[in-house]
Amino acid sequence: MGTFMGTRYEQKRIEPASLIGKKYGFLTILSVEDPGRYSRDYICNCKCDCGNTISVMDSHLKTGHTKSCGCKKRELLKTRANNLVGKEF
């Protein structure tokens, strides 16, 4: 069991200081918190281009799962709703 744990789950950790200032989508990383003992993901405190701040895991930023604080999704929903006004179904 020792070789399995050593080969699959041991990953090279990134220095948290190297993440600060990087931009993923509309989010810029301001600071990084240690994930704790049971997680490999860092918690990144980010500032969105709209001005909101959120905390998100670094893996969600790297994979593109989280690109904004939610402001872009709200804008998209508004434009879709406006496109439906006055149409018949």
MILO-640302 format. One record per residue: residue number from 1; residue in one letter; y, z, x of N, C-alpha, C, CB in turn. Coordinates in pm, 1 decimal. Glycine has a CB too. Example, Ala and Ser with C-alpha at 12.3 -4.5 7.8 and 13.67 -1.06 7.14 Angstrom:
<nutors>
1  A  -569.0  780.0  1319.0  -450.0  780.0  1230.0  -330.0  780.0  1320.0  -447.3  904.6  1130.8 $
2  S  -225.0  708.0  1285.0  -106.0  714.0  1367.0  3.0  787.0  1290.0  -59.8  572.5  1408.4 $
</nutors>
This chain:
<nutors>
1  M  -118.5  0.0  82.0  0.0  0.0  0.0  125.2  0.0  86.7  -0.4  119.7  -93.5 $
2  G  117.1  52.2  207.4  233.0  58.6  295.4  282.8  -79.8  335.3  199.4  138.6  419.2 $
3  T  190.7  -174.4  359.0  234.7  -308.1  397.6  301.0  -380.6  280.7  116.5  -389.8  449.7 $
4  F  252.1  -358.0  159.1  312.1  -420.8  42.4  455.7  -374.0  23.6  229.7  -390.5  -82.7 $
5  M  476.0  -242.9  31.6  611.1  -188.1  14.4  703.0  -236.4  126.6  607.3  -33.4  11.4 $
6  G  648.7  -251.1  246.7  731.2  -291.8  359.8  769.0  -438.3  355.6  660.1  -262.7  487.8 $
7  T  682.4  -522.7  303.8  710.8  -665.6  307.9  792.4  -713.7  189.8  583.5  -742.2  314.2 $
8  R  764.4  -661.5  71.7  830.5  -715.8  -45.9  963.2  -648.2  -78.4  739.7  -704.7  -163.2 $
9  Y  969.4  -518.5  -65.4  1085.6  -446.8  -115.6  1188.0  -409.5  -9.3  1040.9  -324.2  -184.1 $
10  E  1153.9  -421.2  116.3  1253.0  -392.7  219.1  1337.6  -516.7  239.3  1185.9  -348.5  352.1 $
11  Q  1462.3  -504.7  208.7  1554.0  -616.3  226.2  1665.6  -573.8  318.7  1610.2  -664.6  90.8 $
12  K  1723.4  -670.8  385.4  1835.4  -642.8  472.9  1956.3  -608.0  386.7  1865.4  -763.7  566.2 $
13  R  2013.6  -493.6  407.9  2128.3  -448.6  329.7  2256.7  -506.0  388.6  2134.7  -294.2  325.5 $
14  I  2344.6  -542.4  301.8  2475.2  -594.2  341.9  2568.6  -476.6  362.3  2532.4  -693.5  236.0 $
15  E  2654.0  -486.4  460.0  2755.0  -383.0  480.0  2853.8  -388.3  364.7  2827.8  -400.9  616.4 $
16  P  2880.3  -277.2  299.0  2970.9  -279.1  184.4  3112.5  -322.7  220.2  2975.4  -143.1  121.5 $
17  A  3155.2  -294.8  340.8  3291.0  -333.9  380.8  3306.8  -485.8  385.0  3325.2  -274.2  518.0 $
18  S  3197.4  -558.2  405.7  3206.4  -704.3  412.0  3226.6  -766.3  273.2  3080.2  -761.8  476.7 $
19  L  3201.4  -689.6  167.0  3219.8  -740.7  31.5  3364.4  -729.7  -16.4  3129.2  -666.6  -63.8 $
20  I  3439.0  -634.0  37.7  3575.4  -608.3  -8.5  3664.3  -729.0  18.8  3633.2  -482.9  59.8 $
21  G  3735.9  -772.1  -85.2  3826.1  -886.0  -74.3  3763.8  -1017.9  -115.7  3875.2  -897.3  65.1 $
22  K  3631.5  -1022.7  -130.5  3566.1  -1146.7  -171.8  3592.0  -1172.3  -319.4  3414.6  -1141.0  -144.0 $
23  K  3593.6  -1300.0  -355.3  3620.8  -1338.7  -492.9  3498.4  -1410.2  -549.8  3747.0  -1429.3  -501.3 $
24  Y  3455.6  -1365.4  -666.7  3344.9  -1426.8  -739.1  3396.1  -1462.3  -877.0  3220.1  -1331.9  -746.9 $
25  G  3406.7  -1588.6  -907.2  3461.4  -1631.4  -1035.4  3607.3  -1590.8  -1044.7  3380.9  -1571.6  -1152.5 $
26  F  3641.2  -1508.8  -1142.7  3777.5  -1459.9  -1161.1  3793.9  -1317.8  -1109.2  3816.1  -1465.8  -1307.9 $
27  L  3688.7  -1261.3  -1047.9  3689.7  -1122.1  -1003.2  3704.7  -1110.6  -852.4  3562.8  -1052.4  -1047.2 $
28  T  3791.0  -1019.1  -809.4  3810.6  -988.5  -668.4  3764.6  -845.4  -645.1  3960.0  -1007.9  -625.5 $
29  I  3681.2  -824.1  -544.3  3626.5  -691.4  -516.0  3731.7  -606.6  -445.8  3498.2  -701.5  -429.7 $
30  L  3761.2  -490.3  -505.6  3859.5  -397.7  -449.2  3793.2  -289.7  -364.7  3941.2  -333.2  -560.5 $
31  S  3682.0  -234.9  -413.0  3609.9  -131.5  -339.7  3462.3  -136.7  -377.9  3669.6  9.2  -368.6 $
32  V  3380.6  -72.6  -294.6  3235.6  -74.6  -315.2  3183.0  68.1  -308.6  3164.7  -164.9  -209.2 $
33  E  3098.4  105.3  -405.2  3036.6  237.5  -408.1  2889.2  226.0  -372.7  3054.1  303.6  -546.7 $
34  D  2837.0  330.6  -310.7  2695.9  334.9  -274.3  2611.1  341.3  -400.9  2666.1  455.8  -182.0 $
35  P  2503.5  264.3  -406.5  2422.3  259.2  -528.0  2339.7  383.1  -552.8  2332.3  142.5  -522.4 $
36  G  2321.7  463.2  -453.3  2235.2  580.4  -469.3  2099.4  553.8  -409.7  2221.2  618.8  -616.8 $
37  R  2009.1  641.4  -438.5  1878.8  639.3  -373.8  1782.6  537.2  -432.8  1817.7  774.3  -381.7 $
38  Y  1791.9  508.5  -560.6  1690.3  428.5  -627.5  1731.8  286.1  -659.5  1650.7  495.2  -751.8 $
39  S  1843.7  242.1  -609.3  1889.6  106.5  -638.7  1928.6  36.5  -509.7  2008.6  108.6  -737.2 $
40  R  1912.9  -94.4  -509.3  1954.0  -173.8  -393.5  2089.3  -237.7  -415.3  1851.0  -280.9  -363.2 $
41  D  2141.0  -232.1  -536.4  2266.9  -297.6  -569.2  2384.7  -202.7  -549.8  2264.1  -349.2  -712.8 $
42  Y  2490.5  -255.4  -490.5  2613.7  -179.2  -478.7  2692.9  -192.0  -608.2  2697.4  -227.5  -357.7 $
43  I  2772.0  -91.6  -639.8  2862.3  -96.6  -753.6  2998.2  -140.6  -700.3  2870.7  42.6  -827.8 $
44  C  3046.0  -254.0  -748.0  3172.7  -309.5  -701.7  3281.1  -286.6  -806.5  3158.4  -460.0  -670.9 $
45  N  3391.4  -230.8  -762.5  3507.5  -216.1  -849.2  3593.0  -340.3  -827.7  3588.2  -82.8  -818.5 $
46  C  3610.0  -417.7  -934.9  3674.1  -548.2  -923.6  3798.4  -556.3  -1010.7  3576.4  -658.7  -961.6 $
47  K  3888.8  -645.7  -970.3  4007.5  -675.1  -1050.0  3999.4  -820.4  -1093.4  4139.2  -647.1  -969.9 $
48  C  4015.4  -840.7  -1223.1  4011.2  -974.9  -1279.9  4147.5  -1041.3  -1264.0  3969.5  -970.6  -1429.1 $
49  D  4151.0  -1172.9  -1271.5  4276.5  -1247.2  -1263.0  4372.2  -1209.9  -1375.7  4249.0  -1396.6  -1266.0 $
50  C  4319.6  -1160.7  -1488.6  4404.7  -1121.2  -1601.9  4467.5  -984.3  -1580.6  4323.8  -1120.7  -1731.2 $
51  G  4418.6  -907.5  -1481.1  4475.0  -776.8  -1451.2  4384.4  -659.6  -1481.8  4599.7  -760.2  -1525.2 $
52  N  4279.0  -679.7  -1559.7  4184.5  -572.4  -1592.2  4097.7  -538.2  -1472.0  4096.0  -612.6  -1711.1 $
53  T  4051.5  -414.5  -1466.3  3957.9  -374.1  -1362.4  3825.8  -334.9  -1428.1  4015.3  -256.6  -1277.5 $
54  I  3714.7  -373.2  -1363.8  3581.0  -339.7  -1413.4  3491.8  -302.5  -1296.7  3519.8  -457.4  -1493.2 $
55  S  3381.8  -235.0  -1326.7  3279.2  -204.1  -1227.4  3155.4  -285.3  -1262.3  3247.2  -50.2  -1223.0 $
56  V  3098.6  -350.0  -1161.8  2983.9  -437.4  -1184.0  2894.1  -434.0  -1060.8  3029.5  -582.8  -1215.2 $
57  M  2763.9  -456.3  -1081.1  2671.2  -459.7  -968.2  2692.2  -586.4  -885.3  2525.5  -451.6  -1017.7 $
58  D  2676.1  -573.4  -755.6  2700.0  -688.9  -668.1  2602.7  -802.7  -695.1  2690.0  -647.2  -522.6 $
59  S  2482.2  -772.9  -738.7  2386.4  -879.9  -766.5  2432.7  -964.8  -885.3  2246.6  -821.1  -794.4 $
60  H  2500.6  -904.5  -982.6  2551.9  -981.1  -1096.1  2664.5  -1073.7  -1053.1  2600.5  -887.2  -1206.4 $
61  L  2741.6  -1032.4  -953.6  2847.1  -1119.4  -902.7  2787.2  -1237.1  -825.2  2943.8  -1039.7  -813.0 $
62  K  2690.0  -1206.9  -740.2  2631.1  -1310.1  -654.3  2552.9  -1415.2  -732.9  2540.2  -1245.8  -552.0 $
63  T  2487.1  -1374.3  -840.4  2408.9  -1469.3  -919.3  2493.5  -1544.7  -1021.5  2296.8  -1397.1  -990.1 $
64  G  2617.0  -1498.7  -1043.5  2703.9  -1565.2  -1140.0  2688.0  -1511.6  -1280.7  2677.4  -1712.1  -1139.7 $
65  H  2611.3  -1404.7  -1296.9  2591.1  -1344.2  -1428.7  2722.7  -1289.5  -1484.0  2486.1  -1231.8  -1420.9 $
66  T  2805.5  -1231.0  -1396.1  2936.5  -1179.1  -1435.7  3043.4  -1255.1  -1358.8  2947.4  -1025.2  -1409.5 $
67  K  3132.3  -1321.3  -1432.1  3237.0  -1401.2  -1368.4  3377.0  -1350.9  -1399.3  3225.1  -1544.6  -1411.5 $
68  S  3388.2  -1271.9  -1508.1  3518.6  -1217.0  -1545.3  3497.7  -1083.7  -1615.2  3597.5  -1315.5  -1636.5 $
69  C  3607.3  -1022.0  -1656.5  3598.3  -892.2  -1725.3  3561.0  -909.1  -1871.2  3730.7  -816.7  -1714.6 $
70  G  3555.2  -1030.5  -1917.9  3528.3  -1058.9  -2058.2  3642.8  -1134.8  -2121.5  3502.5  -930.4  -2134.7 $
71  C  3753.1  -1146.1  -2048.4  3871.3  -1213.8  -2103.1  3845.3  -1362.6  -2124.1  3991.6  -1194.5  -2010.1 $
72  K  3771.3  -1424.5  -2037.8  3744.6  -1568.1  -2051.3  3654.2  -1596.2  -2170.6  3680.6  -1622.9  -1923.1 $
73  K  3562.2  -1505.2  -2198.6  3475.1  -1520.9  -2314.8  3556.1  -1510.1  -2444.0  3362.6  -1415.3  -2312.8 $
74  R  3649.4  -1414.6  -2447.4  3736.2  -1399.7  -2564.8  3820.5  -1524.4  -2585.8  3827.1  -1276.9  -2549.8 $
75  E  3874.7  -1580.7  -2477.5  3955.1  -1703.3  -2488.1  3871.0  -1819.5  -2540.2  4016.2  -1739.7  -2351.5 $
76  L  3748.3  -1830.0  -2491.7  3659.3  -1936.9  -2535.3  3627.0  -1924.9  -2683.7  3530.6  -1935.4  -2453.5 $
77  L  3601.5  -1802.3  -2729.2  3571.1  -1781.0  -2870.6  3691.1  -1814.6  -2959.1  3527.5  -1636.2  -2894.2 $
78  K  3811.7  -1783.1  -2912.1  3932.2  -1815.9  -2988.8  3948.9  -1966.7  -3003.1  4056.2  -1755.5  -2921.8 $
79  T  3927.4  -2040.7  -2895.5  3942.9  -2186.1  -2902.1  3836.4  -2247.7  -2990.8  3936.6  -2247.6  -2762.1 $
80  R  3715.0  -2195.1  -2985.9  3609.4  -2247.1  -3073.4  3641.9  -2219.1  -3219.8  3473.3  -2185.2  -3036.6 $
81  A  3694.8  -2100.2  -3248.4  3730.6  -2064.9  -3385.9  3844.8  -2152.8  -3434.9  3769.7  -1916.1  -3395.7 $
82  N  3941.7  -2181.9  -3350.0  4053.8  -2267.3  -3388.6  4009.0  -2410.8  -3414.1  4161.3  -2264.9  -3280.6 $
83  N  3905.9  -2455.3  -3346.0  3854.7  -2591.2  -3366.6  3784.5  -2605.5  -3502.1  3758.0  -2628.8  -3253.8 $
84  L  3741.5  -2494.7  -3560.9  3669.7  -2499.8  -3688.2  3763.2  -2486.5  -3809.6  3565.0  -2389.7  -3692.2 $
85  V  3886.7  -2445.5  -3786.7  3980.3  -2424.9  -3897.7  4010.7  -2558.8  -3965.2  4111.7  -2357.9  -3847.6 $
86  G  3997.4  -2561.9  -4096.0  4029.6  -2681.0  -4173.2  3917.2  -2781.9  -4183.6  4146.9  -2746.7  -4114.5 $
87  K  3803.1  -2754.8  -4125.9  3690.7  -2848.9  -4132.5  3596.7  -2809.7  -4245.8  3613.9  -2853.0  -3997.8 $
88  E  3535.0  -2909.1  -4304.9  3440.5  -2885.2  -4413.9  3298.2  -2897.0  -4361.7  3464.0  -2984.4  -4530.6 $
89  F  3211.5  -2817.6  -4420.0  3070.9  -2818.3  -4378.2  2982.1  -2852.6  -4494.9  3030.3  -2683.0  -4319.0 $
</nutors>
